[in-house]
């Protein structure tokens, strides 16, 4: 087409404004321009000293693709440009590091400037161009096109007629999340190693990885982490984040409600293990040479003294199923069934209000020489011992203690008696609530 003047109309094109766009482009710039004005902003030309292949003849070109291979890192066009932001590790900032042109409001597409002015993911769409020509293009924020690792790409005018349309932008390197401690500016904001996962300031600070709004609620607490500038932050140490709600009188899932929909468990917040052991006061001979007729006789327990729950003699007993097998301490001290050595085991569990306890079965598989079971709570502060809970030498016992259990905290104590020189043993003591084993509660500390 031969351009006679600014008022000469070109041949009809698929787009009603195509000819006017082309005329405006031809008259509005010159081949020697260094800067291109688009949408009220000036976007600098290519960096000084860079080597380029000058293949573009299209007016309005914001610069050809560098020939140094710097644009080869990204082969496909990215129009979303999710490159991360300054974030927590970047030291502030309110602009977009993700490739969106946050500095310029979205507006109508301006033809032949190589930018996505209307932010629809396409560049210079529906803009006429001369087939076979190319222009520089950048799908992200224009000011970042030659900053850091970011580089412009190229798009080619395609078509068989007098006017063509621009292809997709190829070869552009768009902002990406900054990688810590590599000295590169992947997000093209002019700063290195300042991505959201990189430490901006060295030192130690508070941290919390749980859901928003849960820190400081229930058991949840923030932790501490150490930061080295430009490096990924260290792990968050000693934080407590939400966990499954257990029936233990505390808010485990940090939602502000205690024990909703919880599952009762043994070894609640008072202890770190499901069972604790107390070795008692040691062997003692019954007064006046008293002798009992059977091993583990119920009368022997009158000489027992169950320690208080907070007595310092309690120690962790790791297995959920008690397995206690030690040598007797009575050998050479007391005659058989004329003395006793008592050993105690305790655990506790919490029953929330409204929870129905239909059964609480304590089972003991085997014992040497005897054992009984007591339930302690606010209704039974001195302990309630069920007659069916006594086990005798060589046997076991199974007792349903549901009638002694209350809503709130309950403590179970096994009192073992060794009354003859040989061994002292409890094998397989378990608790089942409503037919299901009571599992170990999680500790109230970090985890």
C-alpha positions in Angstrom: 0.0 0.0 0.0 1.3 3.5 -0.9 0.6 6.0 1.9 -0.4 9.4 0.3 -1.3 11.3 3.4 -2.8 10.9 6.9 -6.3 11.1 5.4 -5.9 8.5 2.8 -8.0 5.5 3.7 -6.5 2.0 3.2 -8.2 -1.0 1.7 -10.9 -2.6 4.0 -9.4 -5.0 6.6 -11.0 -7.6 9.0 -10.9 -5.0 11.8 -12.8 -1.6 11.2 -10.0 0.4 12.8 -7.1 -1.5 11.3 -6.0 1.1 8.8 -6.2 4.0 11.3 -4.1 2.0 13.8 -1.5 1.4 11.1 -1.4 5.0 9.9 -1.1 6.2 13.5 1.8 3.8 14.1 3.6 4.9 11.0 3.3 8.6 11.6 3.8 8.5 15.4 7.4 7.1 15.6 10.6 6.9 13.8 13.1 4.1 13.2 15.7 5.7 15.5 13.6 6.1 18.6 15.2 4.8 21.8 12.1 4.9 24.0 8.5 4.0 23.4 5.6 5.9 25.1 2.6 3.7 25.8 -0.3 4.5 28.1 1.4 7.5 29.7 4.5 5.5 30.7 8.0 5.6 29.1 9.6 2.2 28.8 13.4 2.3 28.3 15.0 0.6 25.3 17.4 -2.3 25.6 20.3 -2.3 27.9 23.4 -0.5 26.6 26.0 -2.8 25.2 23.7 -5.7 24.5 23.9 -7.5 21.2 20.7 -7.8 19.2 19.5 -9.2 15.9 17.8 -6.2 14.3 15.1 -8.1 12.4 12.1 -5.9 13.4 10.8 -3.4 10.9 7.5 -2.8 12.7 7.0 0.7 14.1 6.2 0.8 17.8 8.7 -2.0 18.5 9.9 -2.0 22.1 13.0 -3.8 21.3 14.1 -7.0 19.6 15.1 -10.2 21.4 18.7 -10.2 22.7 21.0 -12.4 20.7 23.1 -13.4 23.6 20.8 -16.3 24.5 19.6 -14.7 27.7 16.0 -15.2 26.7 16.3 -18.9 26.1 15.6 -19.8 29.8 11.8 -19.7 29.1 10.5 -21.2 25.9 6.8 -20.8 26.5 4.9 -17.6 27.1 3.7 -16.9 30.6 0.8 -14.5 30.9 0.1 -15.1 34.5 3.6 -14.5 35.7 3.2 -15.9 39.2 6.6 -15.0 40.2 6.1 -14.3 43.9 6.2 -10.9 45.6 8.2 -9.1 48.1 6.2 -11.1 50.7 7.4 -11.5 54.2 10.9 -12.0 53.2 11.2 -9.1 50.8 11.1 -6.3 53.3 7.9 -4.7 52.1 6.6 -3.2 48.9 3.1 -3.0 47.4 3.7 -3.5 43.7 3.3 -6.7 41.8 6.3 -8.9 41.4 4.3 -11.5 39.6 4.3 -10.0 36.1 1.0 -8.1 36.4 1.2 -4.4 35.5 0.1 -3.1 38.9 1.6 0.3 38.3 -0.6 1.0 35.3 -4.4 0.4 35.4 -5.8 -1.9 32.8 -7.2 -0.1 29.8 -7.9 -0.7 26.1 -5.3 -2.5 24.1 -2.9 -0.1 22.4 -1.7 -1.4 19.1 1.8 -2.4 18.2 3.5 -1.7 21.6 4.3 -5.3 22.5 2.4 -5.1 25.8 -0.8 -6.6 27.2 -2.5 -3.3 28.0 -6.0 -4.8 28.8 -4.5 -7.7 30.7 -6.4 -10.4 28.9 -3.3 -12.6 28.5 -2.8 -11.6 24.9 -0.5 -8.9 23.4 -1.7 -6.5 20.6 -4.6 -8.8 19.7 -6.7 -7.6 16.8 -4.0 -5.1 15.9 -3.1 -5.0 12.1 0.5 -5.4 11.1 2.7 -6.0 8.1 3.1 -9.8 7.5 6.6 -11.0 8.1 7.7 -8.3 10.5 8.5 -8.9 14.1 8.4 -6.8 17.3 9.7 -7.1 20.8 7.1 -8.1 23.4 6.7 -8.7 27.1 3.7 -10.3 28.8 4.4 -8.8 32.2 5.0 -5.5 33.8 7.0 -3.5 31.2 9.4 -1.9 33.7 10.7 -5.4 34.5 11.4 -6.4 30.9 15.1 -5.9 31.1 15.6 -6.1 34.9 17.2 -9.0 36.6 16.8 -12.2 34.6 13.7 -10.9 32.7 14.0 -10.5 29.0 11.7 -9.5 26.2 10.5 -12.0 23.7 9.4 -11.6 20.1 6.1 -12.0 18.2 5.8 -12.2 14.4 3.1 -10.7 12.2 1.4 -13.5 10.5 -1.0 -13.4 7.5 -1.2 -13.8 3.8 -2.8 -10.5 2.9 -1.8 -6.9 3.1 -2.4 -6.9 6.9 -1.7 -9.6 9.4 -2.1 -10.2 13.1 0.5 -10.6 15.8 1.3 -14.1 17.0 1.8 -15.1 20.6 4.9 -13.7 22.4 7.6 -16.3 22.3 10.9 -16.5 24.3 10.1 -13.9 26.9 11.6 -14.4 30.4 9.0 -13.3 32.9 9.3 -12.8 36.7 9.6 -15.9 38.8 9.9 -16.5 42.5 13.3 -15.4 43.9 15.5 -18.4 44.8 17.3 -17.7 48.0 21.1 -17.3 48.2 22.0 -17.5 44.6 22.7 -13.8 43.9 20.1 -13.7 41.1 17.0 -11.5 40.6 14.4 -14.0 39.4 11.4 -11.8 40.2 13.0 -8.8 38.3 12.4 -6.2 41.0 16.0 -5.0 41.1 16.9 -6.9 44.3 18.4 -10.4 44.7 17.5 -13.1 47.2 14.4 -11.3 48.5 11.6 -13.7 47.6 8.9 -14.5 50.1 10.8 -17.6 51.3 14.1 -15.7 51.8 15.1 -14.0 55.0 15.4 -10.2 54.6 17.0 -9.5 58.0 19.4 -11.8 60.0 18.4 -12.8 63.5 15.9 -14.7 65.5 12.2 -14.1 65.4 8.7 -15.4 66.1 7.2 -17.9 63.7 4.0 -19.9 63.3 3.0 -22.3 60.5 -0.5 -23.2 61.7 -3.7 -21.8 60.3 -4.4 -18.1 60.6 -6.2 -17.2 63.7 -5.2 -20.2 65.8 -1.9 -19.0 67.4 -2.6 -18.1 71.0 -5.9 -20.1 71.0 -6.1 -23.3 73.1 -2.8 -25.1 73.1 -1.4 -23.4 70.0 1.6 -21.2 70.5 4.1 -19.5 68.1 7.7 -20.8 68.0 11.1 -19.2 67.1 13.3 -19.5 64.0 16.7 -18.3 63.1 17.2 -16.3 59.9 20.3 -15.6 57.8 19.9 -12.8 55.3 19.3 -14.1 51.8 19.0 -17.7 53.0 15.8 -19.8 53.5 14.6 -19.4 57.0 15.4 -22.1 59.5 12.6 -24.4 60.9 10.1 -23.0 63.2 11.1 -24.5 66.6 8.9 -25.3 69.6 5.7 -24.1 68.0 2.4 -25.8 68.8 -0.1 -26.1 66.0 -3.6 -27.6 66.0 -4.2 -31.3 66.3 -7.1 -33.7 66.6 -9.3 -32.9 69.6 -8.9 -35.3 72.5 -11.0 -35.6 75.6 -8.5 -34.0 78.0 -10.1 -30.8 79.1 -8.1 -28.6 76.8 -8.6 -27.1 73.3 -6.4 -29.3 71.1 -7.6 -28.0 67.7 -7.4 -24.4 68.7 -10.8 -23.4 67.6 -11.8 -21.8 71.0 -14.0 -24.8 72.1 -12.9 -27.5 74.4 -13.4 -31.2 73.7 -16.0 -30.9 71.0 -16.4 -34.2 69.1 -13.4 -35.5 71.0 -12.2 -39.0 71.6 -11.4 -40.0 75.2 -7.8 -41.1 75.8 -5.6 -42.2 78.7 -2.7 -40.4 80.1 -4.3 -36.9 79.6 -2.5 -33.6 80.0 -1.2 -34.5 83.4 1.3 -37.1 82.1 3.4 -37.8 79.0 2.8 -41.6 79.1 -0.4 -43.6 79.3 0.7 -45.3 82.5 2.9 -44.3 85.4 4.6 -46.6 88.0 5.3 -46.0 91.7 7.5 -48.5 93.6 5.9 -47.8 96.9 7.6 -48.1 100.3 9.2 -51.5 99.8 8.6 -54.8 101.5 6.9 -54.9 104.9 6.0 -57.9 107.1 2.4 -58.0 108.4 2.2 -57.2 112.2 2.0 -59.9 114.8 3.1 -62.6 112.2 -0.3 -62.4 110.5 -0.7 -64.9 107.6 -3.2 -64.9 104.8 -4.6 -68.1 103.3 -4.3 -67.2 99.6 -2.0 -65.2 97.4 -3.4 -61.8 96.7 -6.0 -62.0 99.5 -8.2 -58.9 99.6 -7.3 -58.5 103.2 -3.6 -57.8 102.3 -4.5 -54.5 100.7 -5.3 -52.9 104.0 -1.5 -52.5 104.4 -1.2 -50.7 101.1 -1.0 -46.9 100.9 -1.8 -45.5 97.4 0.4 -42.5 96.7 -1.1 -39.2 95.8 -1.4 -38.5 92.1 1.2 -35.8 92.2 3.7 -37.8 94.5 7.2 -37.4 93.2 7.7 -41.1 93.2 5.6 -41.6 90.1 7.7 -42.4 87.0 6.8 -43.0 83.3 5.8 -46.6 82.3 5.9 -46.6 78.6 3.8 -49.5 77.4 0.1 -48.9 76.8 -0.5 -52.5 78.0 1.2 -52.8 81.4 3.8 -55.5 81.4 5.5 -55.6 84.8 7.8 -58.5 85.7 10.5 -58.0 88.4 12.2 -60.1 91.0 10.5 -60.3 94.4 11.9 -58.2 97.2 10.5 -60.4 100.0 13.1 -63.2 99.7 14.8 -63.5 103.1 12.7 -60.6 104.5 9.2 -62.1 105.2 7.7 -65.5 105.1 5.3 -66.4 102.3 2.0 -64.6 102.7 3.3 -62.9 105.9 4.4 -59.8 104.2 3.9 -57.7 101.1 5.6 -55.3 98.7 3.1 -53.0 96.9 3.6 -51.5 93.5 1.2 -49.0 92.0 0.2 -48.0 88.5 -1.9 -45.0 87.5 -3.5 -43.4 84.4 -6.2 -40.9 83.9 -8.8 -39.9 81.3 -11.3 -37.1 80.8 -15.0 -37.6 80.0 -16.6 -34.5 78.5 -20.1 -33.4 79.6 -22.8 -35.2 77.6 -20.6 -38.2 76.7 -22.3 -41.5 77.4 -20.2 -44.1 79.2 -22.0 -47.4 78.7 -19.0 -49.5 79.8 -15.4 -49.0 81.1 -13.8 -52.4 81.3 -10.4 -52.9 82.9 -8.9 -56.3 82.1 -5.8 -58.0 83.6 -4.6 -61.1 81.8 -2.3 -62.6 84.5 -0.8 -61.7 87.9 1.7 -62.9 90.5 0.6 -62.5 93.3 -2.4 -60.2 93.2 -3.9 -56.9 92.0 -7.0 -54.7 92.4 -8.3 -51.6 90.6 -9.6 -48.4 92.1 -11.3 -45.4 90.4 -10.7 -41.9 91.8 -12.7 -38.8 90.9 -14.6 -36.0 92.6 -17.4 -38.4 93.5 -14.9 -41.0 94.9 -12.0 -38.9 96.2 -10.7 -41.9 98.3 -11.1 -44.4 95.5 -13.8 -46.9 94.7 -12.6 -50.5 94.4 -14.9 -52.9 92.6 -15.0 -56.5 94.0 -14.8 -57.9 90.5 -11.4 -56.2 89.9 -9.4 -58.4 92.2 -7.0 -60.8 90.4 -5.2 -63.7 92.1 -2.0 -65.7 91.5 -2.0 -67.4 88.1 -5.3 -65.7 87.0 -6.7 -62.4 85.9 -9.7 -60.3 86.2 -12.2 -58.3 84.1 -14.3 -55.5 85.8 -16.8 -53.0 84.3 -16.2 -49.8 86.3 -18.7 -47.6 84.3 -20.8 -46.9 87.4 -17.9 -45.2 89.1 -17.0 -42.9 86.2 -18.2 -39.3 86.1 -18.1 -36.5 83.5 -14.7 -34.8 84.1 -11.4 -36.3 85.1 -11.1 -39.9 86.3 -8.0 -41.6 87.7 -7.4 -45.4 87.5 -5.0 -47.0 90.0 -3.8 -50.6 89.9 -2.4 -51.8 93.2 -0.2 -54.9 92.8 0.8 -57.0 95.8 3.8 -59.4 95.9 3.3 -61.6 99.0 5.8 -64.5 98.4 9.5 -64.8 97.4 9.7 -65.5 93.7 8.6 -62.8 91.1 6.1 -60.0 91.0 4.2 -59.6 87.7 1.2 -58.0 85.9 0.6 -59.0 82.3 -1.6 -57.2 79.8 -3.6 -54.6 81.8 -5.9 -52.7 79.4 -8.9 -50.3 79.5 -11.7 -50.3 77.0 -14.3 -47.5 76.9 -17.6 -48.4 75.3 -15.9 -51.4 73.7 -13.0 -49.5 72.2 -9.4 -49.3 73.6 -8.5 -46.1 75.2 -5.5 -44.9 73.3 -2.7 -42.6 74.6 -3.4 -38.9 74.6 -1.0 -36.6 72.8 1.2 -34.6 75.2 0.3 -30.9 75.7 3.8 -29.7 74.6 5.1 -29.0 71.1 4.1 -31.4 68.4 
